[in-house]
């Protein structure tokens, strides 16, 4: 059975459903004013794998994921009265409803591309404003909130457990963590907005007992989760940046209304980094699924890449690591196809199948340890288990991995004319006519086929997407891929290394300074880039 790290209790816990044989799970969804970047999608992949493991263990899962189409992504945005959905609509000449619908559909398409299962319910914040107003009224009635000039605030001082999820339990820590300019209407700078009065000219607004306005960010998830699950549910997922203030505020609201603990398990996924920095649009390092597709990279390679690290650890994204994941995925697909060719069901080893499945499920049940799960798979490929049984096990495992291996076309099913060329090439090899054999290999390669030589005959298959992709420069994933010249004698007087990582103007200034002040000394300059932008790469090449 699945054990997960509960952020609230700070320990791994065995998941137990409140209702026998069924888990209820809520995931904080996107704010739909722009595309979700792949860092956002990593946390949705985590929730998808949790769901798949529970289903594989025999449970039903009711999964709710909200769509925030009002636009309060961060507390400081809310405090300033800004709305990113409205801002995006104005910039693109669309209504807020049009921009929200457009990016909702884009988000769902991206999830489908990554094989993230559709949720049971996809509530939109704008459809649940009455529920948000109702919760706000109940908090006011319970003296956990107060109203000032049409704005309603949650009174943090009246909820003693505030800060328990994030660990920001002292007043000074909470004030530091909020990091926003104080709202003079608040009694306490730590208080957060439940309802904000609409400024003149605002388009997205709703009637309320306190006048026209719009809901706070945190109240949305309290309203939608309790609308579909009631006052208690099992699992709440999100990214680590949701812990404070969003989930902290959600706990205060929901428990303030119900008087009891609402969520059993809080599970948070760590950041996706790009070159060691958190992926974010503001940092200029946010890639979306379309960016991967435009580069000719299989988006499912990103799903595979995310399985190479624990959800609770940061994962550093580079295109080199993504391409390495793509190569591993394509290799796994070839194994899957080979195991299915000519396999007889009568040769199955059912005890062996159960043993390998147990090894895999034990790994992922340990706090969703997918890296160890992948290791089990690669050990399976090397095992003595009959091919038909390997394929049976991998089919079962893939219900959790979500790599759609069953949909893999047979890349070894090539036209007869290609097989004839391969046989002719084998004949040349046997006769030691290697130039003729190499010529045929090159001809077949240009036509989109790859040849792997065996001891007596060769196998031929269709090239995969990564093999057909034309790379302008070879990608290097680690220093081990570069031959060492440390034992060789020096050919120049000194070497300068520059780590550029996407800053061509700075790199050019460094190069010109080195050239200017090095005089007649012989030198070599090594310029290292992260390979994320081919345009930048071309600039470096021109230097």
C-alpha positions as a Python dict, from the first residue, in 0.01 Angstrom:
ca = {
    (1, 'X'): (0, 0, 0),
    (2, 'X'): (118, 353, -82),
    (3, 'X'): (312, 552, 177),
    (4, 'X'): (357, 926, 116),
    (5, 'X'): (529, 1210, 299),
    (6, 'X'): (264, 1421, 471),
    (7, 'X'): (376, 1785, 480),
    (8, 'X'): (148, 1852, 777),
    (9, 'X'): (286, 1578, 1004),
    (10, 'X'): (637, 1586, 852),
    (11, 'X'): (660, 1209, 818),
    (12, 'X'): (579, 928, 577),
    (13, 'X'): (237, 780, 637),
    (14, 'X'): (46, 480, 508),
    (15, 'X'): (-249, 613, 309),
    (16, 'X'): (-586, 500, 442),
    (17, 'X'): (-909, 617, 277),
    (18, 'X'): (-1191, 768, 481),
    (19, 'X'): (-1438, 570, 271),
    (20, 'X'): (-1359, 202, 213),
    (21, 'X'): (-1204, 127, -129),
    (22, 'X'): (-1218, 491, -247),
    (23, 'X'): (-978, 785, -218),
    (24, 'X'): (-1076, 1149, -263),
    (25, 'X'): (-798, 1372, -398),
    (26, 'X'): (-791, 1745, -468),
    (27, 'X'): (-520, 1913, -677),
    (28, 'X'): (-464, 2288, -702),
    (29, 'X'): (-499, 2357, -1073),
    (30, 'X'): (-369, 2636, -1296),
    (31, 'X'): (-455, 3003, -1314),
    (32, 'X'): (-548, 3025, -1680),
    (33, 'X'): (-403, 3353, -1803),
    (34, 'X'): (-109, 3188, -1985),
    (35, 'X'): (31, 2845, -2070),
    (36, 'X'): (138, 2623, -1783),
    (37, 'X'): (514, 2567, -1807),
    (38, 'X'): (670, 2226, -1759),
    (39, 'X'): (766, 2316, -1402),
    (40, 'X'): (395, 2354, -1323),
    (41, 'X'): (321, 2029, -1504),
    (42, 'X'): (569, 1837, -1288),
    (43, 'X'): (336, 1873, -987),
    (44, 'X'): (40, 1753, -1196),
    (45, 'X'): (244, 1450, -1303),
    (46, 'X'): (305, 1375, -934),
    (47, 'X'): (-69, 1376, -865),
    (48, 'X'): (-127, 1158, -1172),
    (49, 'X'): (123, 896, -1050),
    (50, 'X'): (-31, 896, -701),
    (51, 'X'): (-370, 831, -858),
    (52, 'X'): (-237, 557, -1087),
    (53, 'X'): (-66, 375, -798),
    (54, 'X'): (-386, 384, -592),
    (55, 'X'): (-590, 252, -886),
    (56, 'X'): (-333, -24, -946),
    (57, 'X'): (-376, -118, -579),
    (58, 'X'): (-749, -171, -631),
    (59, 'X'): (-892, 163, -517),
    (60, 'X'): (-1128, 399, -692),
    (61, 'X'): (-1007, 759, -697),
    (62, 'X'): (-1230, 1064, -726),
    (63, 'X'): (-995, 1338, -843),
    (64, 'X'): (-1087, 1707, -844),
    (65, 'X'): (-863, 1972, -1001),
    (66, 'X'): (-974, 2333, -1005),
    (67, 'X'): (-936, 2598, -1272),
    (68, 'X'): (-865, 2943, -1130),
    (69, 'X'): (-1021, 3176, -1386),
    (70, 'X'): (-1034, 3481, -1159),
    (71, 'X'): (-660, 3526, -1154),
    (72, 'X'): (-509, 3561, -805),
    (73, 'X'): (-193, 3359, -835),
    (74, 'X'): (-8, 3520, -546),
    (75, 'X'): (-105, 3705, -233),
    (76, 'X'): (78, 4021, -341),
    (77, 'X'): (-120, 4028, -667),
    (78, 'X'): (-441, 4006, -470),
    (79, 'X'): (-335, 4279, -227),
    (80, 'X'): (-259, 4515, -515),
    (81, 'X'): (-603, 4458, -664),
    (82, 'X'): (-458, 4321, -988),
    (83, 'X'): (-603, 4033, -1183),
    (84, 'X'): (-379, 3846, -1427),
    (85, 'X'): (-670, 3706, -1625),
    (86, 'X'): (-799, 4058, -1688),
    (87, 'X'): (-449, 4187, -1772),
    (88, 'X'): (-396, 3904, -2021),
    (89, 'X'): (-737, 3965, -2178),
    (90, 'X'): (-662, 4335, -2228),
    (91, 'X'): (-320, 4258, -2377),
    (92, 'X'): (-467, 4011, -2627),
    (93, 'X'): (-785, 4202, -2707),
    (94, 'X'): (-1012, 3935, -2559),
    (95, 'X'): (-1263, 3918, -2278),
    (96, 'X'): (-1150, 3755, -1952),
    (97, 'X'): (-1387, 3464, -2022),
    (98, 'X'): (-1233, 3412, -2367),
    (99, 'X'): (-875, 3420, -2239),
    (100, 'X'): (-961, 3180, -1956),
    (101, 'X'): (-1134, 2935, -2190),
    (102, 'X'): (-847, 2949, -2440),
    (103, 'X'): (-578, 2870, -2183),
    (104, 'X'): (-794, 2613, -2006),
    (105, 'X'): (-815, 2420, -2332),
    (106, 'X'): (-440, 2460, -2386),
    (107, 'X'): (-375, 2326, -2036),
    (108, 'X'): (-599, 2023, -2090),
    (109, 'X'): (-429, 1955, -2424),
    (110, 'X'): (-86, 1968, -2256),
    (111, 'X'): (-202, 1727, -1986),
    (112, 'X'): (-333, 1490, -2252),
    (113, 'X'): (-3, 1511, -2441),
    (114, 'X'): (179, 1406, -2122),
    (115, 'X'): (-72, 1123, -2060),
    (116, 'X'): (-209, 1283, -1743),
    (117, 'X'): (-544, 1116, -1679),
    (118, 'X'): (-854, 1338, -1704),
    (119, 'X'): (-989, 1430, -1362),
    (120, 'X'): (-1330, 1334, -1228),
    (121, 'X'): (-1431, 1699, -1183),
    (122, 'X'): (-1278, 2020, -1322),
    (123, 'X'): (-1454, 2303, -1136),
    (124, 'X'): (-1397, 2663, -1240),
    (125, 'X'): (-1366, 2930, -974),
    (126, 'X'): (-1612, 3163, -1150),
    (127, 'X'): (-1883, 2895, -1123),
    (128, 'X'): (-1845, 2869, -744),
    (129, 'X'): (-1853, 3228, -620),
    (130, 'X'): (-2179, 3171, -421),
    (131, 'X'): (-2003, 2894, -224),
    (132, 'X'): (-1712, 3131, -155),
    (133, 'X'): (-1951, 3400, -31),
    (134, 'X'): (-2121, 3143, 194),
    (135, 'X'): (-1793, 3034, 355),
    (136, 'X'): (-1695, 3398, 408),
    (137, 'X'): (-2029, 3465, 581),
    (138, 'X'): (-1976, 3167, 811),
    (139, 'X'): (-1625, 3284, 901),
    (140, 'X'): (-1763, 3629, 983),
    (141, 'X'): (-2034, 3471, 1199),
    (142, 'X'): (-1767, 3272, 1385),
    (143, 'X'): (-1555, 3583, 1454),
    (144, 'X'): (-1272, 3445, 1239),
    (145, 'X'): (-1309, 3727, 987),
    (146, 'X'): (-1394, 4097, 979),
    (147, 'X'): (-1518, 4345, 719),
    (148, 'X'): (-1374, 4688, 638),
    (149, 'X'): (-1520, 4906, 360),
    (150, 'X'): (-1649, 4609, 160),
    (151, 'X'): (-1329, 4405, 207),
    (152, 'X'): (-1339, 4093, 423),
    (153, 'X'): (-1023, 3964, 591),
    (154, 'X'): (-941, 3643, 776),
    (155, 'X'): (-823, 3720, 1129),
    (156, 'X'): (-509, 3508, 1164),
    (157, 'X'): (-477, 3580, 1537),
    (158, 'X'): (-813, 3407, 1595),
    (159, 'X'): (-689, 3078, 1445),
    (160, 'X'): (-417, 2940, 1676),
    (161, 'X'): (-305, 2664, 1435),
    (162, 'X'): (-218, 2907, 1156),
    (163, 'X'): (137, 2833, 1037),
    (164, 'X'): (133, 2465, 1132),
    (165, 'X'): (161, 2339, 772),
    (166, 'X'): (448, 2566, 667),
    (167, 'X'): (625, 2584, 1001),
    (168, 'X'): (586, 2963, 1007),
    (169, 'X'): (440, 2950, 1356),
    (170, 'X'): (577, 3268, 1511),
    (171, 'X'): (433, 3610, 1443),
    (172, 'X'): (764, 3751, 1320),
    (173, 'X'): (808, 3461, 1077),
    (174, 'X'): (457, 3504, 938),
    (175, 'X'): (506, 3876, 885),
    (176, 'X'): (834, 3809, 704),
    (177, 'X'): (682, 3529, 496),
    (178, 'X'): (393, 3741, 366),
    (179, 'X'): (640, 3987, 204),
    (180, 'X'): (380, 4239, 86),
    (181, 'X'): (315, 4603, 152),
    (182, 'X'): (80, 4628, 448),
    (183, 'X'): (-286, 4696, 371),
    (184, 'X'): (-389, 4979, 607),
    (185, 'X'): (-739, 4830, 631),
    (186, 'X'): (-607, 4517, 802),
    (187, 'X'): (-600, 4479, 1177),
    (188, 'X'): (-291, 4260, 1146),
    (189, 'X'): (-48, 4252, 849),
    (190, 'X'): (-66, 3872, 857),
    (191, 'X'): (-439, 3871, 780),
    (192, 'X'): (-538, 3771, 427),
    (193, 'X'): (-825, 3866, 200),
    (194, 'X'): (-1140, 3656, 172),
    (195, 'X'): (-1335, 3910, -35),
    (196, 'X'): (-1215, 4230, -198),
    (197, 'X'): (-1430, 4518, -309),
    (198, 'X'): (-1429, 4583, -683),
    (199, 'X'): (-1247, 4892, -799),
    (200, 'X'): (-1427, 5122, -1049),
    (201, 'X'): (-1433, 4977, -1400),
    (202, 'X'): (-1350, 4621, -1296),
    (203, 'X'): (-1517, 4367, -1526),
    (204, 'X'): (-1484, 4047, -1322),
    (205, 'X'): (-1699, 4112, -1015),
    (206, 'X'): (-1991, 3954, -832),
    (207, 'X'): (-2260, 4075, -591),
    (208, 'X'): (-2215, 4000, -221),
    (209, 'X'): (-2351, 4115, 116),
    (210, 'X'): (-2054, 4357, 126),
    (211, 'X'): (-2108, 4502, -222),
    (212, 'X'): (-1972, 4406, -563),
    (213, 'X'): (-1633, 4243, -546),
    (214, 'X'): (-1431, 3930, -610),
    (215, 'X'): (-1299, 3640, -400),
    (216, 'X'): (-955, 3592, -253),
    (217, 'X'): (-728, 3322, -391),
    (218, 'X'): (-731, 3086, -92),
    (219, 'X'): (-1110, 3087, -51),
    (220, 'X'): (-1154, 2942, -400),
    (221, 'X'): (-996, 2606, -317),
    (222, 'X'): (-1177, 2580, 17),
    (223, 'X'): (-1509, 2632, -159),
    (224, 'X'): (-1446, 2395, -449),
    (225, 'X'): (-1289, 2112, -247),
    (226, 'X'): (-1572, 2111, 8),
    (227, 'X'): (-1833, 2145, -268),
    (228, 'X'): (-1730, 1809, -414),
    (229, 'X'): (-1601, 1624, -107),
    (230, 'X'): (-1783, 1771, 190),
    (231, 'X'): (-1606, 1851, 516),
    (232, 'X'): (-1346, 1573, 498),
    (233, 'X'): (-1136, 1429, 218),
    (234, 'X'): (-818, 1226, 183),
    (235, 'X'): (-539, 1383, -24),
    (236, 'X'): (-453, 1739, -122),
    (237, 'X'): (-165, 1790, -369),
    (238, 'X'): (22, 2088, -505),
    (239, 'X'): (367, 2236, -552),
    (240, 'X'): (589, 2340, -261),
    (241, 'X'): (526, 2705, -345),
    (242, 'X'): (159, 2644, -256),
    (243, 'X'): (242, 2553, 105),
    (244, 'X'): (256, 2916, 214),
    (245, 'X'): (49, 3119, 194),
    (246, 'X'): (-208, 2935, -18),
    (247, 'X'): (-250, 2602, 158),
    (248, 'X'): (-191, 2759, 498),
    (249, 'X'): (-479, 2995, 427),
    (250, 'X'): (-694, 2714, 290),
    (251, 'X'): (-652, 2513, 612),
    (252, 'X'): (-747, 2815, 824),
    (253, 'X'): (-1062, 2882, 619),
    (254, 'X'): (-1180, 2521, 586),
    (255, 'X'): (-1110, 2422, 945),
    (256, 'X'): (-1242, 2755, 1069),
    (257, 'X'): (-1576, 2677, 904),
    (258, 'X'): (-1600, 2306, 983),
    (259, 'X'): (-1434, 2299, 1324),
    (260, 'X'): (-1238, 1988, 1230),
    (261, 'X'): (-944, 1868, 1020),
    (262, 'X'): (-1056, 1856, 656),
    (263, 'X'): (-756, 1702, 474),
    (264, 'X'): (-584, 1381, 587),
    (265, 'X'): (-267, 1401, 374),
    (266, 'X'): (-94, 1707, 228),
    (267, 'X'): (151, 1614, -50),
    (268, 'X'): (376, 1867, -224),
    (269, 'X'): (608, 1834, -522),
    (270, 'X'): (940, 2014, -540),
    (271, 'X'): (1047, 2269, -799),
    (272, 'X'): (1173, 2199, -1146),
    (273, 'X'): (1492, 2397, -1194),
    (274, 'X'): (1644, 2523, -1516),
    (275, 'X'): (2022, 2548, -1485),
    (276, 'X'): (1992, 2554, -1108),
    (277, 'X'): (1726, 2827, -1089),
    (278, 'X'): (1355, 2775, -1022),
    (279, 'X'): (1167, 2764, -1351),
    (280, 'X'): (947, 3072, -1379),
    (281, 'X'): (824, 3302, -1652),
    (282, 'X'): (973, 3599, -1469),
    (283, 'X'): (1317, 3434, -1487),
    (284, 'X'): (1293, 3381, -1862),
    (285, 'X'): (1360, 3008, -1824),
    (286, 'X'): (1004, 2873, -1843),
    (287, 'X'): (951, 2618, -2120),
    (288, 'X'): (611, 2489, -2225),
    (289, 'X'): (512, 2162, -2391),
    (290, 'X'): (494, 2335, -2729),
    (291, 'X'): (863, 2431, -2693),
    (292, 'X'): (956, 2063, -2667),
    (293, 'X'): (745, 1973, -2969),
    (294, 'X'): (890, 2258, -3175),
    (295, 'X'): (1237, 2114, -3112),
    (296, 'X'): (1116, 1775, -3236),
    (297, 'X'): (1137, 1618, -2889),
    (298, 'X'): (881, 1360, -2780),
    (299, 'X'): (687, 1524, -2491),
    (300, 'X'): (662, 1187, -2315),
    (301, 'X'): (1039, 1213, -2270),
    (302, 'X'): (960, 1484, -2013),
    (303, 'X'): (730, 1243, -1831),
    (304, 'X'): (1014, 988, -1827),
    (305, 'X'): (1262, 1254, -1710),
    (306, 'X'): (1042, 1342, -1412),
    (307, 'X'): (1048, 976, -1306),
    (308, 'X'): (1427, 989, -1270),
    (309, 'X'): (1400, 1200, -952),
    (310, 'X'): (1186, 1178, -639),
    (311, 'X'): (889, 1415, -644),
    (312, 'X'): (1012, 1559, -313),
    (313, 'X'): (1351, 1660, -455),
    (314, 'X'): (1438, 1936, -696),
    (315, 'X'): (1499, 1828, -1053),
    (316, 'X'): (1736, 2024, -1275),
    (317, 'X'): (1603, 2046, -1630),
    (318, 'X'): (1834, 2073, -1929),
    (319, 'X'): (1770, 1978, -2289),
    (320, 'X'): (2064, 1740, -2266),
    (321, 'X'): (1897, 1551, -1980),
    (322, 'X'): (1565, 1558, -2167),
    (323, 'X'): (1726, 1406, -2476),
    (324, 'X'): (1891, 1139, -2261),
    (325, 'X'): (1546, 1057, -2120),
    (326, 'X'): (1409, 1042, -2475),
    (327, 'X'): (1681, 793, -2573),
    (328, 'X'): (1599, 575, -2272),
    (329, 'X'): (1227, 586, -2355),
    (330, 'X'): (1291, 485, -2716),
    (331, 'X'): (1513, 199, -2600),
    (332, 'X'): (1236, 78, -2369),
    (333, 'X'): (988, 95, -2657),
    (334, 'X'): (1217, -124, -2869),
    (335, 'X'): (1238, -381, -2590),
    (336, 'X'): (861, -380, -2564),
    (337, 'X'): (816, -443, -2937),
    (338, 'X'): (1085, -712, -2953),
    (339, 'X'): (930, -896, -2658),
    (340, 'X'): (599, -908, -2842),
    (341, 'X'): (733, -1046, -3170),
    (342, 'X'): (668, -1418, -3196),
    (343, 'X'): (614, -1465, -2822),
    (344, 'X'): (402, -1763, -2723),
    (345, 'X'): (162, -1727, -2431),
    (346, 'X'): (234, -2087, -2333),
    (347, 'X'): (590, -1982, -2242),
    (348, 'X'): (478, -1746, -1965),
    (349, 'X'): (637, -1767, -1622),
    (350, 'X'): (356, -1643, -1399),
    (351, 'X'): (552, -1679, -1074),
    (352, 'X'): (832, -1474, -1226),
    (353, 'X'): (584, -1211, -1344),
    (354, 'X'): (443, -1177, -993),
    (355, 'X'): (792, -1149, -846),
    (356, 'X'): (895, -865, -1079),
    (357, 'X'): (565, -683, -1031),
    (358, 'X'): (608, -705, -654),
    (359, 'X'): (958, -557, -679),
    (360, 'X'): (823, -264, -880),
    (361, 'X'): (512, -191, -673),
    (362, 'X'): (709, -215, -347),
    (363, 'X'): (941, 55, -481),
    (364, 'X'): (669, 300, -586),
    (365, 'X'): (469, 235, -268),
    (366, 'X'): (767, 375, -77),
    (367, 'X'): (682, 745, -112),
    (368, 'X'): (636, 713, -490),
    (369, 'X'): (998, 608, -548),
    (370, 'X'): (987, 607, -927),
    (371, 'X'): (1368, 622, -974),
    (372, 'X'): (1397, 281, -805),
    (373, 'X'): (1093, 168, -1005),
    (374, 'X'): (1278, 256, -1327),
    (375, 'X'): (1582, 64, -1205),
    (376, 'X'): (1360, -242, -1156),
    (377, 'X'): (1243, -210, -1517),
    (378, 'X'): (1595, -198, -1660),
    (379, 'X'): (1692, -498, -1449),
    (380, 'X'): (1386, -673, -1589),
    (381, 'X'): (1519, -617, -1942),
    (382, 'X'): (1838, -806, -1845),
    (383, 'X'): (1661, -1089, -1663),
    (384, 'X'): (1607, -1450, -1771),
    (385, 'X'): (1229, -1409, -1767),
    (386, 'X'): (1071, -1520, -2098),
    (387, 'X'): (1005, -1230, -2335),
    (388, 'X'): (630, -1286, -2327),
    (389, 'X'): (634, -1253, -1947),
    (390, 'X'): (856, -944, -1962),
    (391, 'X'): (598, -781, -2186),
    (392, 'X'): (313, -881, -1952),
    (393, 'X'): (495, -726, -1654),
    (394, 'X'): (583, -410, -1846),
    (395, 'X'): (222, -369, -1960),
    (396, 'X'): (111, -381, -1598),
    (397, 'X'): (385, -144, -1484),
    (398, 'X'): (299, 101, -1761),
    (399, 'X'): (-50, 145, -1616),
    (400, 'X'): (140, 340, -1348),
    (401, 'X'): (419, 491, -1558),
    (402, 'X'): (177, 621, -1821),
    (403, 'X'): (416, 593, -2117),
    (404, 'X'): (157, 437, -2354),
    (405, 'X'): (387, 150, -2446),
    (406, 'X'): (89, -48, -2578),
    (407, 'X'): (54, 214, -2852),
    (408, 'X'): (413, 171, -2972),
    (409, 'X'): (416, 87, -3345),
    (410, 'X'): (638, -200, -3458),
    (411, 'X'): (949, -17, -3577),
    (412, 'X'): (1090, -345, -3712),
    (413, 'X'): (800, -382, -3955),
    (414, 'X'): (973, -239, -4264),
    (415, 'X'): (897, -278, -4636),
    (416, 'X'): (1027, -590, -4809),
    (417, 'X'): (1246, -374, -5033),
    (418, 'X'): (1431, -251, -4722),
    (419, 'X'): (1477, -607, -4595),
    (420, 'X'): (1625, -702, -4932),
    (421, 'X'): (1877, -417, -4902),
    (422, 'X'): (1964, -531, -4549),
    (423, 'X'): (2021, -888, -4673),
    (424, 'X'): (2239, -759, -4956),
    (425, 'X'): (2440, -560, -4703),
    (426, 'X'): (2483, -871, -4484),
    (427, 'X'): (2618, -1051, -4789),
    (428, 'X'): (2872, -773, -4848),
    (429, 'X'): (2981, -793, -4483),
    (430, 'X'): (3032, -1171, -4503),
    (431, 'X'): (3243, -1121, -4815),
    (432, 'X'): (3441, -847, -4635),
    (433, 'X'): (3319, -592, -4890),
    (434, 'X'): (3296, -328, -4622),
    (435, 'X'): (3288, -22, -4846),
    (436, 'X'): (2983, -158, -5027),
    (437, 'X'): (2823, -252, -4692),
    (438, 'X'): (2885, 97, -4553),
    (439, 'X'): (2741, 253, -4866),
    (440, 'X'): (2417, 57, -4824),
    (441, 'X'): (2400, 150, -4453),
    (442, 'X'): (2430, 517, -4547),
    (443, 'X'): (2166, 482, -4819),
    (444, 'X'): (1920, 317, -4579),
    (445, 'X'): (1996, 574, -4310),
    (446, 'X'): (1908, 858, -4545),
    (447, 'X'): (1576, 684, -4613),
    (448, 'X'): (1496, 679, -4240),
    (449, 'X'): (1611, 331, -4135),
    (450, 'X'): (1860, 224, -3869),
    (451, 'X'): (2068, -95, -3884),
    (452, 'X'): (2206, -283, -3588),
    (453, 'X'): (2463, -547, -3673),
    (454, 'X'): (2451, -887, -3506),
    (455, 'X'): (2706, -1167, -3515),
    (456, 'X'): (2558, -1319, -3830),
    (457, 'X'): (2274, -1097, -3953),
    (458, 'X'): (2161, -738, -3902),
    (459, 'X'): (1828, -604, -3781),
    (460, 'X'): (1673, -304, -3949),
    (461, 'X'): (1408, -71, -3811),
    (462, 'X'): (1251, 268, -3862),
    (463, 'X'): (1443, 549, -3697),
    (464, 'X'): (1270, 716, -3405),
    (465, 'X'): (1203, 1087, -3376),
    (466, 'X'): (1530, 1165, -3199),
    (467, 'X'): (1733, 986, -3466),
    (468, 'X'): (1559, 1179, -3743),
    (469, 'X'): (1604, 1512, -3566),
    (470, 'X'): (1890, 1714, -3708),
    (471, 'X'): (2100, 1850, -3422),
    (472, 'X'): (2309, 2153, -3507),
    (473, 'X'): (2551, 2076, -3224),
    (474, 'X'): (2611, 1757, -3025),
    (475, 'X'): (2457, 1766, -2677),
    (476, 'X'): (2683, 1688, -2381),
    (477, 'X'): (2520, 1567, -2060),
    (478, 'X'): (2831, 1525, -1843),
    (479, 'X'): (3208, 1574, -1845),
    (480, 'X'): (3253, 1196, -1881),
    (481, 'X'): (3138, 1229, -2243),
    (482, 'X'): (3445, 1439, -2328),
    (483, 'X'): (3787, 1271, -2362),
    (484, 'X'): (4038, 1394, -2106),
    (485, 'X'): (4362, 1561, -2219),
    (486, 'X'): (4499, 1604, -1868),
    (487, 'X'): (4788, 1368, -1938),
    (488, 'X'): (4873, 1536, -2268),
    (489, 'X'): (5134, 1807, -2303),
    (490, 'X'): (5004, 2163, -2324),
    (491, 'X'): (4975, 2316, -2668),
    (492, 'X'): (4895, 2668, -2544),
    (493, 'X'): (5018, 2879, -2255),
    (494, 'X'): (4683, 2907, -2083),
    (495, 'X'): (4318, 2807, -2109),
    (496, 'X'): (4015, 3020, -2020),
    (497, 'X'): (3676, 2863, -1950),
    (498, 'X'): (3357, 3069, -1972),
    (499, 'X'): (3020, 2938, -1853),
    (500, 'X'): (2783, 3150, -2062),
    (501, 'X'): (2442, 2984, -2015),
    (502, 'X'): (2246, 3204, -2249),
    (503, 'X'): (2416, 3544, -2210),
    (504, 'X'): (2586, 3610, -2546),
    (505, 'X'): (2647, 3983, -2490),
    (506, 'X'): (2826, 3919, -2160),
    (507, 'X'): (3024, 3634, -2315),
    (508, 'X'): (3132, 3852, -2607),
    (509, 'X'): (3249, 4125, -2367),
    (510, 'X'): (3456, 3865, -2178),
    (511, 'X'): (3606, 3731, -2499),
    (512, 'X'): (3705, 4076, -2622),
    (513, 'X'): (3860, 4161, -2285),
    (514, 'X'): (4063, 3839, -2286),
    (515, 'X'): (4180, 3905, -2639),
    (516, 'X'): (4267, 4265, -2558),
    (517, 'X'): (4468, 4203, -2243),
    (518, 'X'): (4630, 3867, -2315),
    (519, 'X'): (4875, 4020, -2558),
    (520, 'X'): (5086, 3772, -2753),
    (521, 'X'): (5036, 3481, -2513),
    (522, 'X'): (4901, 3169, -2682),
    (523, 'X'): (4562, 3067, -2548),
    (524, 'X'): (4247, 2865, -2597),
    (525, 'X'): (3900, 2965, -2484),
    (526, 'X'): (3628, 2713, -2396),
    (527, 'X'): (3275, 2856, -2409),
    (528, 'X'): (3009, 2643, -2239),
    (529, 'X'): (2638, 2707, -2301),
    (530, 'X'): (2329, 2526, -2171),
    (531, 'X'): (2187, 2468, -2521),
    (532, 'X'): (1841, 2596, -2432),
    (533, 'X'): (1823, 2854, -2712),
    (534, 'X'): (1952, 2774, -3060),
    (535, 'X'): (1945, 3144, -3150),
    (536, 'X'): (2190, 3213, -2868),
    (537, 'X'): (2397, 2917, -2986),
    (538, 'X'): (2426, 3071, -3331),
    (539, 'X'): (2542, 3397, -3174),
    (540, 'X'): (2811, 3211, -2982),
    (541, 'X'): (2918, 3030, -3297),
    (542, 'X'): (2959, 3363, -3478),
    (543, 'X'): (3198, 3484, -3207),
}
